[in-house]
Amino acid sequence: MRLGVLDVGSNTVHLLVVDAHPGARPLPAAKTSAQLRLAELMEDDGRLSSRGATALCSAVKAAREAADDLGVEDLLAFATSAVRDAGNSDEVLGQVRAETGVDLQALSGADEARLTFLAVRRWYGWSAGRLLVLDIGGGSLEVAVGIDEEPDAAVSVPLGAGRLTRSWLPDDPPSRGQLKELRRYVRAELAKEVREIVKVGAADGAVATSKTFRSLARIAGAAPYSDGPYVRRTLSRDQLRKVLDTVGPMKAKDRAGLPGVAPGRAAQLAAGAIVADAAMDLMNVESVQVCPWALREGVILRRLDWLVGD
């Protein structure tokens, strides 16, 4: 069957269309994306502005039409940090439903971590042992660890690259003091959550997902994504610190010239690198493998599992 996954993130609205059936690897058929930057369309009181809600409805409607044109039989639509954290989340979701006919669901941070973990587990298989999975989004950082398909622990922390850039790195380029203060804040906030992960036990391997980690790995010398998903890509802590020292003091337009860095995400790359460095350091991770599957694939896999159960 042809499935569509509509992912409304803090930065971008993604539509992924795959041909899939239970027991088989989902085969990508098409994908589209639109820069929406919902997190920048929030009111001071934390509510999504009317302009933001209108833009969201337009983007969802366009994605729905594209999915219909592509023959999608089942559209799975979800929203992450920007929508779920909005003070008027229920109202916005209702407006989307009324104007587009799409039942957009706000995923909890823990569910986001669990579904990402499922995708990573399926990609690497049982032989990978206990896995620690890190995912940096625009609004939050998700961490999960476990030996089965359901993680033993899963946490979500509001340490997304976009969120931190807006709050802590207002200048372009950021000053040395701003970078130092952000590092201190991230480590302090993340340290509060580490015990929940560490108490599960040491992981046999660490895996990173998300555009942020892919960009950091690419800058450090990993193969470009155009080489295909089966090329092994890694990022060590030493490599990451060198990348951080490079991108931190750069202007956004200069970061956009680095390999693997999309212009729309260049501004938040320094904050993303700071979060990645703190997570790897506090969790004693020397190196991560970069997985091509993440949350959207996890949503697809869970849906296929339900079909088998039915």
C-alpha positions in Angstrom: 0.0 0.0 0.0 1.0 3.6 -0.4 1.5 5.5 2.8 2.1 9.2 3.4 3.7 10.7 6.5 3.1 14.4 7.1 5.6 15.7 9.7 5.0 19.2 11.0 8.2 20.3 12.8 9.4 23.5 14.3 11.2 24.5 11.1 9.7 22.5 8.2 6.7 20.6 7.0 7.8 17.3 5.4 5.7 14.9 3.4 7.2 11.5 2.9 5.4 9.0 0.6 6.4 5.3 0.7 5.3 2.0 -0.8 5.1 -0.4 2.0 3.5 -3.6 3.3 4.0 -5.6 6.5 7.3 -7.4 6.7 9.0 -5.4 4.0 11.3 -2.4 4.0 9.3 0.8 3.2 10.4 2.1 -0.2 10.5 5.9 -0.6 8.3 7.0 -3.6 8.3 10.8 -3.2 9.0 13.5 -0.7 8.3 17.3 -0.4 9.1 19.9 2.2 8.2 23.5 2.9 10.0 25.9 5.2 7.3 27.1 7.7 9.3 28.1 10.8 6.4 27.8 13.1 8.5 28.5 16.2 9.1 32.0 14.8 5.4 32.6 14.5 4.6 32.3 18.2 3.1 35.1 20.3 4.9 36.3 23.4 2.4 34.3 25.6 3.4 31.1 23.9 0.4 30.8 21.6 0.7 30.2 17.9 -0.2 33.4 16.1 -3.2 33.6 13.8 -0.7 34.2 11.0 1.1 31.0 12.0 -2.1 29.0 12.2 -3.1 30.2 8.7 0.3 29.3 7.3 0.1 25.9 8.9 -3.3 25.2 7.4 -2.1 26.3 4.0 1.0 24.0 4.2 -1.1 21.0 5.4 -3.7 21.6 2.6 -0.9 21.7 0.0 0.6 18.5 1.4 -2.8 16.8 1.5 -3.3 17.7 -2.2 0.2 16.4 -3.1 -0.5 13.2 -1.2 -3.8 12.7 -3.1 -2.1 13.3 -6.4 0.5 10.7 -5.5 -2.1 8.1 -4.7 -1.6 8.0 -1.0 -4.1 5.6 0.6 -3.4 6.4 4.2 -2.0 9.8 5.4 -0.4 9.8 8.9 -0.1 13.4 10.1 1.7 14.5 13.2 3.2 17.6 14.8 6.1 17.9 17.1 7.5 20.5 19.5 6.2 23.8 18.1 2.6 22.7 17.9 2.5 20.6 21.1 4.1 23.3 23.2 1.8 26.1 21.9 -0.6 27.4 24.5 -3.4 27.1 21.9 -2.4 23.7 20.6 -5.9 22.1 20.7 -7.4 25.2 19.0 -4.8 25.1 16.2 -5.3 21.4 15.7 -9.0 21.9 15.5 -8.6 24.6 12.9 -6.4 22.4 10.8 -8.9 19.6 10.9 -11.8 21.9 10.0 -10.0 23.6 7.1 -8.0 20.7 5.6 -9.8 17.5 6.7 -6.4 16.3 8.0 -6.4 14.9 11.5 -3.1 16.3 12.7 -2.0 14.8 16.0 0.5 16.4 18.4 3.1 13.8 19.4 4.3 13.9 23.0 8.1 14.2 23.4 8.3 10.7 24.8 6.4 9.2 21.9 8.7 11.1 19.5 11.7 9.5 21.2 10.0 6.0 21.2 9.1 6.1 17.5 12.6 7.3 16.5 14.1 4.5 18.6 11.9 2.0 16.8 13.1 3.2 13.4 16.7 3.0 14.5 16.3 -0.5 16.0 14.7 -1.8 12.8 17.5 -0.3 10.7 20.4 -1.8 12.7 18.6 -5.0 14.0 19.0 -7.0 17.1 22.7 -7.6 16.6 23.4 -4.0 17.6 22.6 -4.8 21.2 21.5 -2.1 23.6 21.2 1.2 21.7 21.4 4.8 22.8 19.6 7.1 20.3 20.0 10.9 20.1 17.8 13.1 18.0 18.1 16.9 17.9 15.1 18.7 16.4 14.2 22.4 16.1 12.4 22.5 19.4 13.6 19.6 21.5 16.2 16.9 22.0 15.0 13.3 22.3 17.0 10.6 23.9 16.1 6.9 24.2 17.9 3.7 25.3 17.0 0.1 25.3 17.7 -3.4 24.0 14.2 -4.2 22.5 12.0 -2.3 20.1 10.4 -0.4 22.9 13.1 1.6 24.8 13.7 1.1 28.5 13.9 4.9 28.9 12.8 7.8 26.7 13.1 11.5 27.5 12.4 14.7 25.7 14.2 17.9 26.7 13.4 21.4 25.3 16.9 21.8 23.9 16.1 22.1 20.2 18.6 23.9 17.9 16.1 26.4 16.7 14.7 27.2 20.2 18.1 27.7 21.7 19.3 29.9 18.8 16.4 32.2 19.3 16.8 32.5 23.0 20.6 32.4 23.5 22.3 33.3 20.2 20.6 36.4 18.9 23.7 37.8 17.2 25.2 36.8 13.9 27.8 35.6 14.4 27.2 34.8 18.1 29.7 36.2 20.6 32.2 34.1 22.5 30.2 35.0 25.7 26.9 33.9 24.2 28.3 30.5 23.1 29.8 30.0 26.5 26.6 30.8 28.3 24.6 28.5 26.0 27.1 25.7 26.7 26.7 26.1 30.4 22.9 26.2 30.2 22.6 23.1 27.9 24.9 21.0 30.1 22.9 22.1 33.3 19.6 21.2 31.7 20.7 18.0 30.2 22.4 16.9 33.4 19.0 16.8 35.1 17.8 14.1 32.6 21.0 12.0 32.3 20.2 9.8 35.3 17.0 8.5 33.7 19.1 7.3 30.7 22.3 6.2 32.5 20.5 4.0 35.1 19.3 1.7 32.4 22.8 0.5 31.8 25.7 1.0 29.4 24.8 1.0 25.7 26.5 -1.3 23.2 26.3 1.5 20.6 25.2 5.0 20.1 23.2 6.3 17.1 22.2 9.8 16.1 19.4 10.9 13.8 18.2 14.3 12.5 19.4 16.8 10.0 21.5 18.5 12.6 23.7 15.4 13.2 23.8 14.6 9.5 25.1 18.1 8.8 27.7 17.9 11.6 28.9 14.5 10.4 29.1 15.8 6.8 31.2 18.8 7.9 33.5 16.4 9.8 34.1 14.4 6.5 31.2 11.8 6.4 30.0 10.8 2.9 27.3 13.0 1.4 23.7 11.8 1.5 23.7 11.4 -2.2 25.9 8.4 -1.8 22.9 6.5 -0.5 21.6 5.3 2.8 23.8 2.3 3.2 27.1 4.1 3.4 28.3 4.0 7.0 28.5 7.5 8.5 30.0 8.3 11.9 30.8 11.3 14.1 33.3 11.1 16.9 33.3 13.5 19.9 36.7 14.8 18.9 35.5 15.5 15.4 32.4 17.2 16.8 34.4 19.5 19.0 36.5 20.6 16.0 33.4 21.3 14.0 31.9 23.3 16.9 35.1 25.4 17.2 34.7 26.1 13.5 31.0 26.8 13.1 30.5 28.6 16.4 32.1 31.9 15.5 30.9 31.8 11.9 28.2 33.9 10.3 25.1 32.0 9.2 25.8 32.8 5.5 29.3 31.3 5.8 28.0 28.2 7.5 25.6 27.7 4.6 28.6 27.3 2.4 29.8 24.2 4.4 29.1 20.7 3.0 25.8 19.3 4.1 24.4 22.5 5.6 21.1 23.8 4.2 20.8 27.6 4.1 17.6 27.5 6.1 19.2 25.6 9.0 22.6 27.3 9.0 21.7 29.8 11.7 20.9 27.1 14.2 23.9 24.9 13.5 26.1 26.2 16.4 23.3 25.6 18.9 22.8 22.1 17.5 26.5 21.4 17.8 26.5 22.5 21.4 23.6 20.2 22.2 25.3 17.3 20.4 28.6 17.9 22.3 26.9 18.1 25.7 24.8 15.0 25.1 27.8 12.9 23.9 29.9 14.1 26.7 27.4 13.6 29.6 26.5 10.2 28.3 30.1 9.1 27.8 29.6 8.6 24.0 32.9 8.6 22.1 31.2 8.1 18.6 27.8 7.9 17.1 26.6 6.2 13.9 24.3 8.4 11.8 21.1 6.6 10.9 19.2 7.5 7.8 15.9 6.5 9.4 14.2 8.6 12.1 10.8 9.7 13.4 8.9 9.6 10.1 10.1 6.0 9.4 9.2 5.1 13.0 5.6 6.3 12.4 5.4 4.2 9.2 6.7 1.1 10.9 4.3 1.5 13.8 1.4 1.8 11.4 2.5 -1.3 9.5 2.7 -3.2 12.9 -0.9 -2.2 13.6 -2.0 -3.5 10.2 -0.4 -6.9 11.0 -2.2 -6.9 14.4 -5.5 -6.1 12.7 
